[in-house]
């Protein structure tokens, strides 16, 4: 039979064991939580780096598209006689040969999405912004594909059939110029078929500019949320 003192000792020992186990479980949970937070922070830091690189590329795309649109508008405004063959050749080269070469560097996001780890990001607003950004990037890639198709089917074919490409590409390819200097025969500029193809390309570039601006705003929102997460 336990005396009152023995019961008190037994109760104290049980209490100590319970407290010890509780502390151990809490410590283990705390360590696990810290480990998860560290892993998430590593993901966020890598995402931020990819986002910065993508933003820089999109910014360059926006400038290039704007310059190409300006060149195409100037081409459409040209009227004979052409005062400067050099300037006209430069406009034609810029406008006719422009094309998108967008390759977003979002490998970290793709890895998270494909592995299912995207759900481990604790900020639901960030997950939603990443999804919206992904849709924007995909839309920009589709716009790029449309522009490439029009370039190949309409612009390139016209150049092959109606232009002296040996002269036109002389500076780019190092070909020796024979006969007339490149850019001296611009009669095709007033041709309705040529102008219609330029208008078609200009319309697509205008659309590309709007998609670039929309995508850029979505990537900027992701960057803002990542900065907030990493600063906490």
C-alpha positions as CSV (number, residue, x, y, z in Angstrom):
1,X,0.0,0.0,0.0
2,X,1.4,3.4,-1.1
3,X,1.6,6.0,1.5
4,X,0.6,9.6,0.8
5,X,4.3,10.5,0.3
6,X,4.9,7.7,-2.2
7,X,1.8,8.8,-4.2
8,X,3.2,12.3,-4.3
9,X,6.6,11.1,-5.5
10,X,5.0,8.9,-8.2
11,X,2.8,11.7,-9.4
12,X,5.8,14.1,-9.5
13,X,7.7,11.5,-11.6
14,X,4.8,11.1,-14.0
15,X,4.4,14.8,-14.3
16,X,8.1,15.2,-15.1
17,X,7.9,12.5,-17.7
18,X,4.8,14.1,-19.3
19,X,6.6,17.5,-19.3
20,X,9.7,16.0,-20.7
21,X,7.9,14.3,-23.5
22,X,5.8,17.4,-24.2
23,X,9.0,19.5,-24.4
24,X,10.7,17.0,-26.6
25,X,7.7,16.9,-29.0
26,X,7.5,20.7,-29.0
27,X,11.2,20.9,-29.7
28,X,11.0,18.3,-32.5
29,X,8.0,20.2,-34.0
30,X,9.9,23.5,-33.7
31,X,13.0,22.1,-35.4
32,X,10.8,20.6,-38.2
33,X,9.0,23.9,-38.6
34,X,12.3,25.8,-38.8
35,X,13.6,23.3,-41.4
36,X,10.4,23.7,-43.5
37,X,10.7,27.5,-43.3
38,X,14.4,27.3,-44.3
39,X,13.5,25.1,-47.3
40,X,10.7,27.5,-48.3
41,X,13.0,30.5,-47.9
42,X,15.5,28.7,-50.2
43,X,12.8,28.2,-52.8
44,X,11.6,31.8,-52.5
45,X,15.2,33.1,-53.0
46,X,15.7,31.0,-56.1
47,X,12.3,32.1,-57.4
48,X,13.2,35.7,-56.9
49,X,16.4,35.2,-58.9
50,X,14.5,33.7,-61.8
51,X,11.9,36.4,-61.6
52,X,14.5,39.1,-61.8
53,X,16.1,37.5,-64.9
54,X,12.7,37.1,-66.5
55,X,11.8,40.7,-65.8
56,X,15.1,41.9,-67.4
57,X,14.3,39.8,-70.5
58,X,10.8,41.1,-70.7
59,X,12.0,44.7,-70.4
60,X,14.4,44.2,-73.3
61,X,11.5,42.6,-75.3
62,X,9.3,45.6,-74.7
63,X,11.9,48.0,-76.0
64,X,12.7,45.9,-79.0
65,X,9.0,45.5,-79.9
66,X,8.5,49.3,-79.6
67,X,11.5,50.1,-81.8
68,X,10.3,47.6,-84.4
69,X,6.8,49.1,-84.4
70,X,8.3,52.5,-84.9
71,X,10.4,51.3,-87.9
72,X,7.3,49.6,-89.5
73,X,5.3,52.8,-89.1
74,X,8.1,54.8,-90.7
75,X,8.3,52.3,-93.6
76,X,4.6,52.8,-94.2
77,X,5.1,56.6,-94.3
78,X,7.9,56.5,-96.8
79,X,7.2,58.1,-100.2
80,X,9.5,58.4,-103.2
81,X,11.9,59.9,-103.9
82,X,13.8,58.4,-100.9
83,X,16.1,61.0,-99.5
84,X,18.5,58.6,-97.7
85,X,19.0,55.1,-99.1
86,X,21.0,54.2,-96.0
87,X,18.2,55.2,-93.6
88,X,15.6,53.4,-95.7
89,X,17.7,50.3,-95.8
90,X,18.1,50.5,-92.0
91,X,14.4,50.8,-91.5
92,X,13.7,47.9,-93.8
93,X,16.3,45.8,-92.1
94,X,14.9,46.6,-88.6
95,X,11.2,46.2,-89.5
96,X,11.4,43.2,-91.8
97,X,13.8,41.1,-89.8
98,X,12.4,41.8,-86.3
99,X,11.2,38.7,-84.4
100,X,10.7,37.7,-80.8
101,X,13.2,35.3,-79.2
102,X,11.7,35.0,-75.7
103,X,12.8,32.2,-73.5
104,X,11.7,32.8,-69.9
105,X,14.1,31.5,-67.2
106,X,11.6,30.1,-64.7
107,X,13.2,26.7,-64.1
108,X,12.6,26.9,-60.3
109,X,8.9,27.6,-60.7
110,X,8.7,24.8,-63.3
111,X,10.4,22.4,-60.9
112,X,8.1,23.3,-58.1
113,X,5.0,23.0,-60.3
114,X,6.0,19.7,-61.8
115,X,7.1,18.1,-58.5
116,X,3.9,19.3,-56.7
117,X,5.9,21.3,-54.2
118,X,4.3,24.5,-55.2
119,X,1.5,23.7,-52.7
120,X,4.1,23.9,-49.9
121,X,4.4,27.7,-50.3
122,X,2.6,29.1,-47.4
123,X,1.3,32.3,-48.9
124,X,-1.8,31.7,-51.0
125,X,-1.6,35.1,-52.6
126,X,1.9,34.3,-53.9
127,X,0.7,30.9,-55.3
128,X,-2.1,32.7,-57.1
129,X,0.2,35.4,-58.4
130,X,2.6,32.7,-59.7
131,X,-0.2,30.9,-61.5
132,X,-1.3,34.2,-63.1
133,X,2.3,34.9,-64.1
134,X,2.6,31.4,-65.6
135,X,-0.5,32.0,-67.7
136,X,0.9,35.4,-68.8
137,X,4.2,33.9,-69.9
138,X,2.3,31.2,-71.8
139,X,0.2,33.8,-73.6
140,X,3.4,35.7,-74.5
141,X,4.9,32.5,-75.9
142,X,1.8,32.0,-78.0
143,X,2.0,35.6,-79.3
144,X,5.6,34.9,-80.2
145,X,4.6,31.8,-82.1
146,X,1.9,33.8,-84.1
147,X,4.4,36.5,-85.0
148,X,7.0,33.8,-86.1
149,X,4.4,32.2,-88.3
150,X,3.4,35.4,-90.0
151,X,7.1,36.3,-90.4
152,X,7.8,33.0,-92.1
153,X,4.6,32.8,-94.3
154,X,4.2,36.4,-95.2
155,X,7.3,38.6,-94.7
156,X,10.1,36.1,-95.6
157,X,8.2,34.8,-98.7
158,X,7.7,38.4,-99.9
159,X,11.4,39.2,-99.4
160,X,12.5,36.0,-101.3
161,X,10.1,36.7,-104.2
162,X,10.4,40.5,-104.6
163,X,13.7,41.7,-103.1
164,X,17.4,41.5,-104.1
165,X,18.4,39.7,-100.9
166,X,22.1,39.5,-101.9
167,X,22.2,43.3,-101.7
168,X,19.9,43.5,-98.8
169,X,22.0,41.1,-96.7
170,X,25.3,42.3,-98.0
171,X,26.4,43.9,-94.7
172,X,25.1,41.1,-92.6
173,X,26.6,38.3,-94.6
174,X,29.8,39.8,-96.0
175,X,28.6,39.3,-99.6
176,X,30.4,41.4,-102.2
177,X,28.1,44.0,-103.8
178,X,27.7,43.9,-107.5
179,X,26.0,46.4,-109.7
180,X,23.6,48.7,-108.0
181,X,24.3,49.6,-104.3
182,X,21.9,47.9,-101.8
183,X,18.8,49.8,-101.0
184,X,18.7,51.9,-104.2
185,X,15.6,50.2,-105.6
186,X,12.8,50.7,-103.2
187,X,9.9,50.6,-105.7
188,X,8.4,47.7,-103.8
189,X,7.7,49.9,-100.8
190,X,4.6,51.4,-102.5
191,X,3.4,48.0,-103.6
192,X,0.0,47.2,-102.0
193,X,1.0,43.6,-101.3
194,X,4.1,44.8,-99.5
195,X,2.3,47.4,-97.5
196,X,-0.5,45.0,-96.5
197,X,2.1,42.5,-95.1
198,X,3.8,45.3,-93.2
199,X,0.4,46.3,-91.7
200,X,-0.2,42.7,-90.8
201,X,3.1,42.5,-89.0
202,X,2.6,45.8,-87.3
203,X,-0.8,44.7,-86.0
204,X,0.8,41.6,-84.5
205,X,3.6,43.6,-82.9
206,X,1.1,46.0,-81.4
207,X,-0.7,42.9,-79.9
208,X,2.6,41.6,-78.7
209,X,3.4,44.9,-77.0
210,X,0.1,44.7,-75.0
211,X,0.8,41.1,-74.0
212,X,4.3,42.0,-72.9
213,X,3.0,44.9,-70.8
214,X,0.4,42.6,-69.2
215,X,2.9,39.8,-68.5
216,X,5.4,42.3,-67.1
217,X,2.9,43.6,-64.6
218,X,2.2,40.0,-63.5
219,X,5.8,39.2,-63.0
220,X,6.3,42.5,-61.1
221,X,3.5,41.4,-58.7
222,X,5.3,38.1,-58.1
223,X,8.5,40.0,-57.4
224,X,6.8,42.3,-55.0
225,X,5.2,39.4,-53.1
226,X,8.6,37.6,-53.0
227,X,10.3,40.6,-51.6
228,X,7.7,40.8,-48.9
229,X,8.1,37.2,-48.0
230,X,11.8,37.3,-47.9
231,X,11.9,40.5,-45.8
232,X,9.7,38.9,-43.0
